[in-house]
Amino acid sequence: MDQPFDVTIIGAGIVGMATAMKLTTAFPGLRVAVVDKENRLAAHQTGHNSGVIHSGIYYRPGSLKAHMCVAGAEQLVRFCREHDVPYELCGKVVIAASQEEIPRLHELYRRGTANGVPDLRLLTSSEVKEIEPHASCLKGLHVPGTGIVDFKQVVRAYADVFEANEGKIFLNHRLLTIRSMSGGIHLETTGGSIEASLVINCAGLYSDHVARLAGMEPPCSIVPFRGEYYQVKRNHLVRNLIYPVPDPRFPFLGVHFTRMIDGKLEAGPNAVLAWAREGYRKKDILWVELMETMRYRGFWRLASRYWKPGLMEMIRSYSKSRFACALQRLIPEIRSEDLLPGGSGVRAQALGPDGALLDDFSILLGYRMVHVLNAPSPAATSSLAIAEHIIKTASPLLTKQYGVTHFR
């Protein structure tokens, strides 16, 4: 195969497919392809997502995450409604279990209000009980716009629109090399060659690898963190979603309860270093990737700062009783015997050489390429807004190549 395309997107996760759909909808006749090494869509981060439609309360006002989460959630809900994808705006409560968490809870309210999240309401402990009778806290924050959905179904719906717009999806096409040419980019894959005028890197866990294949030196490296979940047998203990007040030092939200769109109740995740970028089980080790992490000075700088909480996360990964103990801060009635092994996911966390976890989305322009280098949660919620940002980032190339002057 040696096929020419106007735009080729690497990665068939939710950001890649949203971008593909937006491109072919905005620019009819544009030849767009999506390539992925797996045999199915949404095989990794998207397919292991907990299914929460985030509202935008956590993110620094003015940041890409703040803007795109609020705008993306609105677009996502509208898309689901128009394309018959089941979803529910069930709401959630964030609860402060100690006095020291109360100022941080008020900060979440301030951020959410600044970001334009509607209908936020600070709650007393008795008001929390009216929403979640089994929860225990000093104060709470009600976020009625939070929802639940199956993001795999969302991606399938994006793909249906994309293919109806004559877009092409090539699965089982592992990327081997990237070569720049005078007229575009040549991609060599295990399924054949593809040429494109513009390439968009939405490779998620391997986005930094793809950037380096293209000759770019990205300002960060991906360090994989596994999040492990339990299924809760007594799902009557939680009506919808219950979250703790997050620790602002970390990009993770802490263990929480999530009712899924199928009615099941999940608890988690923790956050432990994964021994492989696709290491969904404790025994999954890919030594080449593990050594890549171990050789990265940014990882050791991070570890030197946070080795104590990191060790506690690791211990909790091997101890269901400790996991249950963490959950009891939210629901005191939870016991170890209520927890059944659940799924897991791996977060592609971008880490700078100084050991700083990249807090915001990172999307950079290279030679005839756009690289999405950091798009963790809330990327699924924000996927349609991120897609618009990617296309606008690429607009100088699109304008030069095709005379495109605006994005609709």
Long-range contacts (C-beta under 8 A, 24 or more apart in sequence): 1-191, 1-192, 1-193, 1-194, 2-192, 2-193, 2-194, 2-195, 3-33, 3-168, 3-192, 3-193, 3-194, 3-195, 4-31, 4-194, 4-195, 4-196, 5-31, 5-32, 5-33, 5-168, 5-194, 5-195, 5-196, 5-197, 6-30, 6-31, 6-32, 6-196, 6-197, 6-198, 6-401, 6-402, 7-31, 7-32, 7-33, 7-196, 7-197, 7-198, 7-199, 7-200, 8-32, 8-33, 8-34, 8-35, 8-185, 8-187, 8-194, 8-196, 8-198, 8-199, 8-200, 9-33, 9-34, 9-35, 9-199, 9-200, 9-202, 10-35, 10-36, 10-175, 10-187, 10-199, 10-200, 10-201, 10-202, 10-203, 10-210, 11-36, 11-201, 11-202, 11-203, 11-204, 11-207, 12-36, 12-38, 12-41, 12-42, 12-43, 12-155, 12-159, 12-169, 12-171, 13-41, 13-42, 13-43, 13-44, 13-45, 13-46, 13-47, 13-155, 13-202, 13-204, 14-42, 14-46, 14-151, 14-154, 14-155, 14-158, 14-379, 14-380, 14-383, 15-202, 15-204, 15-372, 15-375, 15-379, 15-383, 15-386, 15-387, 15-390, 16-200, 16-202, 17-41, 17-42, 17-155, 17-158, 17-159, 17-162, 17-383, 18-158, 18-383, 18-384, 18-386, 18-387, 19-200, 19-202, 19-386, 19-387, 19-390, 19-391, 20-158, 20-159, 20-162, 20-167, 21-158, 21-159, 21-161, 21-162, 21-165, 21-167, 21-387, 22-384, 22-387, 22-388, 22-391, 23-387, 23-391, 24-161, 24-162, 24-165, 24-166, 24-167, 25-161, 25-165, 26-391, 26-407, 26-408, 27-398, 27-402, 27-404, 28-165, 30-402, 32-162, 32-167, 32-168, 33-167, 33-168, 33-169, 33-170, 33-194, 33-196, 34-162, 34-167, 34-168, 34-169, 34-170, 35-170, 35-173, 35-175, 35-187, 35-189, 35-191, 35-194, 36-169, 36-170, 36-171, 36-173, 37-172, 37-173, 37-174, 37-175, 37-190, 38-171, 38-172, 39-171, 39-172, 40-171, 41-152, 41-155, 41-156, 41-159, 41-169, 41-171, 42-151, 42-152, 42-155, 42-156, 44-204, 44-205, 44-278, 44-346, 45-204, 45-205, 45-345, 45-346, 45-347, 45-348, 45-376, 45-379, 46-151, 46-152, 46-155, 46-380, 47-151, 47-152, 48-280, 48-343, 48-344, 48-345, 48-346, 49-151, 49-345, 49-380, 50-229, 50-258, 50-260, 50-266, 50-269, 50-345, 51-148, 51-149, 51-150, 51-151, 51-258, 51-260, 51-261, 52-146, 52-147, 52-148, 52-241, 52-258, 52-381, 53-77, 53-87, 53-89, 53-146, 53-147, 53-148, 53-149, 53-381, 54-146, 54-377, 54-378, 54-381, 55-112, 55-117, 55-143, 55-145, 55-146, 56-112, 56-115, 56-116, 56-117, 56-378, 57-94, 57-108, 57-109, 57-111, 57-112, 57-115, 57-117, 57-120, 57-141, 57-143, 58-108, 58-111, 58-246, 58-253, 59-111, 59-115, 59-378, 60-111, 60-359, 60-360, 61-111, 61-114, 61-115, 63-359, 63-360, 64-360, 64-361, 64-363, 64-389, 65-359, 65-360, 65-361, 65-378, 65-382, 66-111, 66-114, 66-115, 67-115, 67-385, 68-361, 68-378, 68-382, 68-385, 68-386, 68-389, 69-115, 69-378, 69-381, 69-382, 69-385, 70-115, 70-116, 70-117, 71-382, 71-385, 72-378, 72-381, 72-382, 72-383, 72-384, 72-385, 72-386, 73-145, 73-147, 73-381, 73-382, 75-384, 75-385, 76-149, 76-154, 76-381, 76-383, 76-384, 77-147, 79-154, 79-157, 79-384, 80-149, 80-154, 80-157, 83-157, 83-160, 83-161, 85-149, 85-150, 85-153, 85-154, 85-157, 86-149, 86-150, 86-153, 86-261, 87-147, 87-148, 87-149, 87-261, 88-147, 88-148, 88-149, 88-261, 89-144, 89-145, 89-146, 89-147, 90-146, 90-147, 90-148, 90-239, 90-240, 90-241, 90-259, 91-131, 91-142, 91-143, 91-144, 91-145, 91-146, 91-240, 91-241, 92-142, 92-143, 92-146, 92-240, 92-241, 92-242, 92-243, 93-123, 93-128, 93-131, 93-132, 93-135, 93-140, 93-141, 93-142, 93-143, 93-241, 93-242, 93-243, 94-140, 94-141, 94-143, 94-243, 94-244, 94-245, 95-128, 95-135, 95-136, 95-137, 95-139, 95-140, 95-141, 95-242, 95-243, 95-244, 95-245, 95-330, 96-137, 96-138, 96-139, 96-140, 96-245, 97-136, 97-137, 97-138, 97-244, 97-245, 97-329, 97-330, 98-138, 99-138, 101-138, 101-244, 101-245, 102-138, 102-139, 104-245, 104-246, 104-248, 105-139, 105-140, 105-141, 105-245, 108-141, 108-245, 109-141, 112-141, 112-143, 117-143, 117-145, 118-144, 118-145, 119-144, 119-145, 131-239, 131-240, 132-238, 132-239, 132-240, 132-242, 133-239, 134-237, 134-238, 134-331, 134-332, 134-333, 135-242, 135-330, 135-331, 136-329, 136-330, 136-331, 136-332, 137-330, 146-241, 148-241, 148-258, 148-259, 148-260, 148-261, 149-261, 150-260, 150-261, 150-262, 151-380, 154-380, 154-383, 158-383, 170-194, 175-203, 175-210, 175-213, 177-213, 178-210, 178-213, 178-214, 178-215, 180-214, 180-215, 180-367, 180-368, 184-368, 185-214, 185-368, 185-369, 197-368, 197-397, 197-401, 198-368, 198-369, 198-370, 198-394, 198-397, 198-398, 198-401, 199-368, 199-369, 199-370, 200-369, 200-370, 200-372, 200-390, 200-394, 201-369, 201-370, 201-371, 201-372, 201-373, 202-372, 202-375, 202-390, 203-372, 204-348, 204-375, 205-277, 205-278, 205-346, 205-348, 206-277, 207-348, 207-371, 207-372, 207-373, 207-374, 208-350, 208-373, 210-371, 211-366, 211-371, 211-373, 214-366, 214-367, 214-369, 214-371, 215-366, 215-367, 216-364, 216-366, 216-369, 216-371, 218-364, 218-371, 218-373, 219-352, 219-362, 219-373, 220-298, 220-350, 220-351, 220-352, 220-353, 220-358, 220-362, 220-373, 220-374, 221-292, 221-296, 221-298, 221-350, 221-351, 221-353, 222-277, 222-348, 222-349, 222-350, 222-351, 223-273, 223-293, 223-296, 223-298, 223-299, 223-302, 223-349, 223-350, 223-351, 224-273, 224-274, 224-276, 224-277, 224-278, 224-279, 224-289, 224-293, 224-346, 224-347, 224-348, 224-349, 225-252, 225-271, 225-272, 225-273, 225-274, 225-346, 225-347, 225-349, 226-271, 226-272, 226-273, 226-274, 226-279, 226-280, 226-344, 226-345, 226-346, 226-347, 227-252, 227-268, 227-269, 227-270, 227-271, 227-344, 227-345, 227-346, 227-347, 228-268, 228-269, 228-270, 228-272, 228-317, 228-342, 228-344, 229-266, 229-267, 229-268, 229-269, 229-342, 229-343, 229-344, 230-266, 230-267, 230-268, 230-320, 230-323, 230-339, 230-340, 230-341, 230-342, 231-264, 231-265, 231-266, 231-267, 231-339, 231-340, 231-341, 231-342, 232-257, 232-265, 232-266, 232-267, 232-334, 232-338, 232-339, 232-340, 233-337, 233-338, 233-339, 233-340, 234-333, 234-338, 235-259, 235-263, 235-264, 235-265, 237-265, 237-331, 237-333, 237-334, 237-338, 238-265, 238-331, 242-330, 242-331, 244-329, 244-330, 249-306, 250-306, 250-309, 250-357, 251-349, 251-357, 251-359, 251-376, 252-347, 253-377, 255-323, 255-326, 255-327, 256-330, 257-327, 257-330, 257-331, 266-342, 266-343, 267-323, 267-327, 267-334, 267-339, 267-342, 268-323, 268-342, 269-344, 269-345, 270-313, 270-316, 270-317, 270-323, 271-313, 271-347, 272-310, 272-313, 272-314, 272-317, 273-310, 273-314, 274-346, 277-346, 277-348, 278-346, 279-346, 280-343, 280-344, 280-345, 280-346, 281-344, 282-317, 282-318, 296-351, 296-353, 297-353, 297-355, 298-351, 298-352, 298-353, 298-354, 298-355, 298-356, 299-351, 299-355, 300-355, 301-353, 301-354, 301-355, 302-351, 302-355, 302-356, 302-357, 304-355, 305-355, 347-376, 347-377, 348-374, 348-375, 348-376, 349-374, 349-376, 350-374, 350-376, 361-386, 361-389, 363-389, 363-390, 363-393, 365-393, 365-394, 365-396, 368-397, 370-394
